[in-house]
Every structure is written in C-alpha cells, then in structure tokens.
C-alpha cells in the first residue's frame, strides 16, 4: 500500500535509495584500511579483511570457513578450495603472502585448532561470525575510510579483487572461474563491465 501511495503522489519508490551493485573498494582504500588495522593491532579484523579480498567469497561462505579450509598442517596454504553454499559448486582462490601472515598471526593469537571456525563468533548462540556481524564490521571499516555506507556492503569485498583483475587483464573467463559463476553472462552482469568499458572507450574517443 505504501509503494502504491508513493506512485499516486508522483514520488518514485526508490527515491533516496541506492539500487544495484555495491561498489568495490579502490586500491587506496584497501591500503589505507590495512595500515590502520595493522597499526591498531586489530589482528582478527586484518585477517578477515585480507581473506575477504583474496577469496572473493560471498559473505556466507567467508564466515563459515574453518581453519582446515585454509591450512595445510600448521601452515596457511597459498591456495584453497571451498564449496559454495549458494551454488554447491567448488571454487578455488589464492591466499597472498600478506593474507597468509595475517591469518597465521590470528590463528596463533586465538589458539584455533584445525576443526575450529576461522572466525568464531563472540555471541554464544552462533558458532562462527554471522553475516550480520560481518556486515556491521564492514560498516565500521567504511566509516573509518570516510566513505558512504549506502555505497558499500559485504558484496563490495567479493567484487573488489575481481574488478581489479578484470581491469588489468580484460580476461572475463578468469574472473568467471575465480567467482565460481557457471555462466559468463553472470560475470558480465556482476561486474557491470559493459557499461564501464563503453564509457572508457567513449572517454578515449575525441571528436
């Protein structure tokens, strides 16, 4: 009824709301937040942020990771494979040296075992960090970077590295594999690259 009332009065239903994909983080934002988390010794958050960027996983898959998913014995692996909850398809991702170091430090500090969740919840009812908790943490990061919360969400983490990889390589197939999409069209829509590429070409065309 409220939506219908808005239409009758000529006010668009989406007035003041952000519609569409959440923005990926820029490189300068990534480095600024990493430095801040390191300087303030926020070990758990640094591990969560770095792994979120590297893994390109949906929030529900990221928070459900166990130590054994990213470790070979006592060492954090350089690559990992997980089964995506949404699609039930396996997806691989790289774990860079900075992320491995952050994870190693966090695992040691939290005294986590192989069967433990990588990011245990601080709420007794949940065994691991929940997606809402993750979203709240990300919201604080966005605030600290001086960005607008309306433009960012947990999907910003999933899109960040994928977007950077595409911009550098233009290799859609590689990004499709990294995101675990079954169809290339899904990757095209997800990144919004058609519009971005069209604008880039237009900007470079002088008349």
N, C-alpha and C positions, 0 to 999 in steps of 0.2 A: 504493500500500500504506500509506503514511504517513497519508493522509487517512482511509482506511478504519479504520486502527488508532485514530485520534483519535475517530471516531464510536463505535466499540465501547466505548471507555473513557468515553464521555459528554462529551468535550471538543469544543466547536464548532470547525469547521475555520478559522473566521475570527476566533478569539479573539485580541485584541490587534492586529488589523489594521483599517485604515481602508478601508471598502468604499464605492464610489460616487464621485461627482464631487469633484474637488478644489475647495477654497474659493477664491472670488475675493478679491482684495485690497480692503481698505477704503480710503476716501479718505485717512484719516490715515496709513495705511501707505504709500500712493503718495507723498504729500508728504514724509514722513519720509525715505524712501529717496532721492527726488530731491535733497533738500537735502544728504544725506550724500554722494551721488555727485558733486554739484557742488562741495561744499566740499573733497573729496579729489581733485578734478580727474581723476576716473575717466571720461574722455571716451567711450571705447568702450562702457563699461557703461551710461552715461547714455543714449547713442543707442540701444542695444539695448533697454533698459528702456522708454523712451518710445515707441519704434516698436512694441514688443511690445504695449503697452497700446492704442495708437491703431489698429493694423492689425487686431487681433482674429484674427490668423492662427494656424494650427496651427504648432507649433514647426518642423516640417519645411519649411514654406513660408517662415517668417520667416528662418531661417538661410540659405536658398538665394536670397534677394533679391540682385539686382545693383544697382549704382549707377544704371544707366539705368532701373530699375524705379521709382525714386522721384525722379528728377531730370529736369528739362527744361533741357538745356544745363548751365550751371554752377549753376543754382538748384534747390533742393529744391522739388518741386511741392506744392500744397496737397491734391491727391488723386492716388491711384494705383490701377491695376487690375492684378491678377495672376491667373494660372491656378492653381487649387488642385490640388496633386498628388493628393490622395485622390479628389476627385470629378471632376477635369478640367473644372470649371466656373469661369468668371471671377468674381471678387469685387472690389468697389471698397472703398476705405477712405480716410478723411480723414487728413491729416497736419497736426496742430495747429502753431501758431507755435512753441511750446516744443520740440516734436519736430523741426521744421524747423531750428531754431537748433542743437540738439544734433547733428543729422545733418550739417549744414554744417560744424560745428566738427570732427567726427570725420573726415569725408571729406577735409578740408583737412589735418588732422594726419597722417592715414595716407597722404596723397598718392594717393588712389584715382582710377582712371580710370573712364569710363563702362562699360566692359566688365568691370570688376573686381567680385568679390563684395563686398557691402556690409560683411560681417563675415568677413574672411579668417581661416582657421584658423592657429593658431600651431603646429600639428602638421603636419609635412611631408607626411604621407600624405593629407591632406584639403585640398581647395581652399578650403573655407569652414568656418566654425564648424559642428561637428556637433551633433546633437540631444542627445547625451550631455554634451557640453561645455556646451551651453546649460543643461541641467538642473543641472549642477554649479554654474554661475554663479548660477542662480536659488536653489539651495540655500543658497549663501552669503548671498544677499540676505535670505532667510527667517531665517537665523541672526542676521543683523545687526539685523533688526527684532524679534528676541526671540520669534518665532513658532515653532510646531511644524512641522518639516519633513514630518511624516506628513500634515498637512492641506493641503499645497500642492505644486503641480507646475507644469510648463510650461503645462498647460491652465488654470491659475489666471490666467495672463496673457490668454489668449483670452477667458475668461469675465468678467474684471473690468469692462471698459467696457460690454460687452453687458448685464451685470446692472444696472449703474448707469443705463444708458439705459432699460431696461425699468422700473425702479423709479420713474424720474422721469416717464415718458411713458405707461406701460402699453401701448405700441404694439408688439405682437408681430410684426406684419408688417415693421416697420422693422428689428427685431432679426434677423428671419429673413434679410432681404436682406443685412444687414451681416455676418452669419456665413456666408452663402453656402449655407444649408440649402435643399434642394429642397422639403422638406415642413415645414409649420408644426408638425406634431406633433413633429418632431425638435427644434425650437427649444423647445417646451414642456418636453420631457423634459430637454433640455440644461441649461436654466436652473433646473429644479426649481421652477418658479413656482407650480404648482398648490398644492403644499404650503405654500409661503411665503405665498401670497395667502390660503389658507384660515386659516392661523394668524393673519395680520394682521387678517382680518375677525373672527375669534374673540376676539382681544385687545380689539377695539374694541366688542365686544358685551357690555354689562353686564346682568346678570340680578339 
